[in-house]
């Protein structure tokens, strides 16, 4: 199994090459191993997907549980694993730094920090506060002893603040204090992706589920470096489970069994298990 530092170097290299790579978001060990076995090159956790496995929503899972989940996924596969750590479970820069330090100790190769305040009535942190928190996260990442990748997220577009200009200013400020990857979830058009890519020099992550009908190639042409799906794969899996159960309830039939994963599930899981390749 590659060392954490080796995984971290692989992850950094993915951001430096031409084009874009897709980073799927597993919600448990099994899904992580399946995605690894399918041939993806890196993975990222999903806070909403993991929360769903516990019957909880986004921002409801305690830090210790999230970090334990991250450690389990990082140990289960040979791929680099980065984490969605929401607001890093802290109000202060020192608290943010502590979370990033703990994250680096789990086996992760990177994590994110966002400027969502946690208050739905005033959802976005003031710029100066967000920048100070990001700076603290960057400094903690630099102290990890290996190439820990820090992704800074501007959450305007997910929280009803459709201000692309302010979103770009925030990403530029995060870049200035050293964030390695920049991420504005909620970009909805290729033109918006292009505007962000042209405004910064660091790699950008795009949440593709909002950019309707755009292919990976089109997102790469617009300037995306990394393409993630958030909780979309978890929701897709649960959607199929709900439809299958509803068929049983409504019709008493089980045609869904013909669609169910069979041998390939075990094959991918085995191929994606740590140390098996």
C-alpha positions in Angstrom: 0.0 0.0 0.0 1.4 3.4 -0.9 2.4 5.7 2.0 0.3 8.8 2.9 3.0 11.0 1.5 3.1 9.0 -1.8 -0.7 9.3 -2.1 -0.5 13.0 -1.4 2.0 13.5 -4.2 -0.2 11.5 -6.6 -3.1 13.8 -5.7 -1.1 16.9 -6.3 0.1 15.6 -9.6 -3.5 15.0 -10.7 -4.1 18.8 -10.3 -1.0 19.7 -12.3 -1.7 17.7 -15.5 -3.6 18.9 -18.5 -7.4 18.4 -18.6 -9.7 17.5 -15.7 -10.1 14.5 -13.5 -13.3 13.2 -11.9 -13.2 12.6 -8.2 -16.3 10.5 -7.0 -17.6 10.8 -3.5 -18.1 7.5 -1.6 -20.2 7.4 1.5 -18.8 4.2 3.1 -16.0 1.7 2.8 -17.8 -0.4 0.3 -18.6 2.4 -2.1 -15.0 3.7 -1.8 -13.6 0.3 -2.7 -16.1 -0.1 -5.6 -15.1 3.4 -7.1 -11.4 2.6 -6.6 -11.9 -0.8 -8.3 -13.6 0.9 -11.2 -10.5 2.8 -12.0 -11.0 6.3 -10.6 -7.7 8.0 -9.5 -8.8 9.7 -6.3 -11.8 9.9 -4.0 -13.4 12.6 -1.8 -15.8 12.1 1.0 -19.3 13.5 1.0 -20.6 15.1 4.2 -24.2 14.8 3.1 -23.8 11.2 1.9 -22.0 10.1 5.1 -24.6 11.9 7.2 -27.3 10.1 5.3 -25.9 6.7 6.3 -26.3 7.8 9.9 -29.8 9.2 9.5 -28.4 12.7 9.8 -28.2 15.7 7.5 -25.4 17.9 6.4 -23.6 19.7 9.3 -25.1 17.3 11.8 -22.3 14.7 12.2 -19.8 15.5 15.0 -16.2 16.0 14.1 -14.9 12.9 15.8 -17.3 10.7 13.9 -16.4 12.4 10.6 -12.6 12.0 11.2 -13.1 8.3 12.1 -15.0 7.9 8.9 -12.2 9.6 6.9 -9.6 7.4 8.5 -11.6 4.3 7.7 -11.9 5.3 4.0 -8.3 6.3 3.7 -7.2 3.0 5.1 -9.6 1.0 2.9 -8.2 2.0 -0.5 -4.8 2.7 -2.1 -6.1 5.9 -3.7 -5.6 9.4 -2.4 -8.7 10.5 -0.3 -9.6 14.1 0.4 -12.4 15.1 2.8 -15.3 17.5 2.8 -14.9 18.9 6.3 -17.6 21.6 6.0 -16.5 24.6 8.1 -13.9 22.5 9.9 -16.1 22.2 13.0 -14.8 25.4 14.5 -15.6 29.1 14.9 -12.1 30.4 15.4 -8.9 30.2 13.2 -7.2 28.1 15.9 -10.1 25.7 16.0 -9.9 25.4 12.2 -6.2 24.7 12.3 -6.7 22.0 14.9 -9.3 20.2 12.7 -6.9 20.3 9.7 -4.1 19.0 11.8 -6.3 16.1 13.0 -7.5 15.4 9.5 -3.9 15.1 8.2 -3.3 12.5 10.9 -6.1 10.2 9.7 -4.5 9.3 6.4 -6.2 11.9 4.3 -4.2 13.8 1.6 -6.4 16.9 1.7 -9.5 18.5 2.9 -11.8 21.5 2.3 -12.9 24.5 4.3 -15.9 26.6 3.4 -17.2 30.1 4.3 -20.7 28.9 5.2 -21.6 30.4 8.6 -24.0 27.7 9.7 -26.7 30.4 10.2 -29.4 30.1 7.5 -30.5 33.7 8.1 -26.9 35.0 7.5 -25.2 32.1 5.7 -21.9 33.5 4.5 -19.1 34.6 6.8 -17.7 38.1 6.4 -14.8 38.2 3.9 -12.2 39.0 6.5 -13.3 36.2 8.8 -13.5 33.7 6.0 -10.0 34.7 4.8 -8.5 34.4 8.3 -10.0 30.9 8.8 -8.7 29.8 5.4 -5.2 31.2 6.2 -5.2 29.2 9.4 -6.2 26.1 7.5 -3.4 26.6 5.0 -0.8 27.0 7.7 -2.0 23.8 9.4 -1.9 22.0 6.0 1.7 23.2 5.5 2.7 21.8 8.8 1.5 18.3 8.0 4.9 17.2 6.8 3.7 16.2 3.3 1.8 17.7 0.4 -1.6 18.1 2.1 -3.9 19.8 -0.3 -6.2 22.5 1.1 -9.4 23.3 -0.9 -11.1 26.6 -0.1 -14.8 26.9 -0.9 -17.0 30.0 -1.5 -20.5 29.0 -0.7 -22.5 32.0 -2.0 -24.2 30.2 -4.9 -25.4 27.3 -2.7 -27.1 29.7 -0.3 -29.2 32.0 -2.4 -26.5 34.6 -2.9 -26.2 34.6 -6.7 -23.3 37.0 -6.8 -20.6 35.6 -9.0 -18.4 38.8 -8.6 -18.3 38.4 -4.9 -17.7 34.7 -5.2 -14.7 35.3 -7.4 -13.4 37.9 -5.0 -13.6 35.4 -2.2 -11.8 32.7 -4.3 -9.1 35.2 -5.2 -8.6 36.1 -1.5 -8.4 32.4 -0.6 -5.8 31.9 -3.3 -3.8 34.9 -2.0 -3.5 33.2 1.5 -2.3 30.0 0.0 -5.2 27.7 -0.8 -4.2 24.9 -3.2 -7.6 24.4 -4.9 -10.5 26.8 -5.3 -14.1 25.7 -5.3 -17.4 27.5 -5.8 -20.1 24.9 -5.7 -23.2 26.0 -7.6 -21.7 27.3 -10.8 -24.5 26.6 -13.3 -23.0 27.3 -16.8 -19.8 26.8 -18.7 -19.5 30.5 -18.9 -19.5 30.8 -15.1 -16.9 28.0 -14.9 -14.8 29.9 -17.5 -15.1 33.2 -15.6 -13.8 31.6 -12.4 -11.0 29.8 -14.1 -9.9 33.0 -15.8 -9.9 35.0 -12.5 -7.6 32.7 -10.5 -4.4 30.8 -11.2 -4.9 27.8 -8.9 -6.8 24.7 -9.9 -10.6 24.8 -9.6 -13.0 22.2 -8.5 -16.5 22.1 -10.2 -19.6 20.4 -8.8 -20.9 19.0 -12.1 -24.4 18.3 -11.0 -25.3 22.0 -11.3 -23.8 22.5 -14.8 -26.5 20.8 -16.7 -25.6 18.5 -19.6 -21.9 19.5 -19.6 -19.5 16.7 -20.3 -16.2 16.3 -18.5 -14.5 17.4 -21.7 -16.5 20.6 -21.8 -15.9 21.4 -18.2 -12.1 20.8 -18.8 -12.2 23.1 -21.8 -13.9 25.8 -19.6 -11.1 25.5 -17.1 -12.1 22.9 -14.5 -9.3 20.8 -13.1 -11.2 18.6 -10.7 -14.8 17.5 -11.1 -16.8 16.2 -8.1 -20.3 15.1 -7.5 -21.0 15.8 -3.9 -23.7 13.6 -2.6 -25.2 12.8 -6.0 -24.0 9.2 -6.2 -25.3 8.5 -2.7 -28.7 10.0 -3.6 -28.7 8.0 -6.9 -28.1 4.8 -5.0 -30.8 5.6 -2.4 -33.2 6.6 -5.2 -32.8 3.2 -6.8 -33.4 1.5 -3.4 -36.5 3.6 -2.8 -37.9 2.8 -6.3 -37.2 -0.9 -5.8 -38.9 -1.0 -2.4 -41.8 1.0 -3.7 -42.3 -1.6 -6.5 -42.5 -4.3 -3.8 -45.1 -2.3 -1.8 -47.2 -1.2 -4.8 -47.0 -4.2 -7.2 -45.6 -7.0 -5.2 -43.0 -7.6 -7.9 -39.3 -7.5 -7.9 -38.2 -6.6 -11.4 -35.5 -4.4 -9.8 -33.6 -7.6 -9.1 -32.7 -7.8 -12.8 -30.9 -4.4 -12.5 -29.1 -5.2 -9.2 -25.4 -5.4 -9.1 -24.2 -8.9 -8.8 -20.7 -10.3 -9.5 -19.3 -7.0 -10.6 -19.9 -5.5 -7.2 -17.6 -8.0 -5.5 -15.1 -7.8 -8.3 -14.8 -4.0 -8.1 -14.8 -4.1 -4.3 -12.0 -6.6 -4.3 -10.0 -4.8 -6.9 -10.3 -1.5 -5.0 -9.4 -2.8 -1.5 -6.1 -1.5 -0.1 -3.1 -3.6 -0.9 -4.8 -5.8 -3.4 -3.3 -4.2 -6.5 
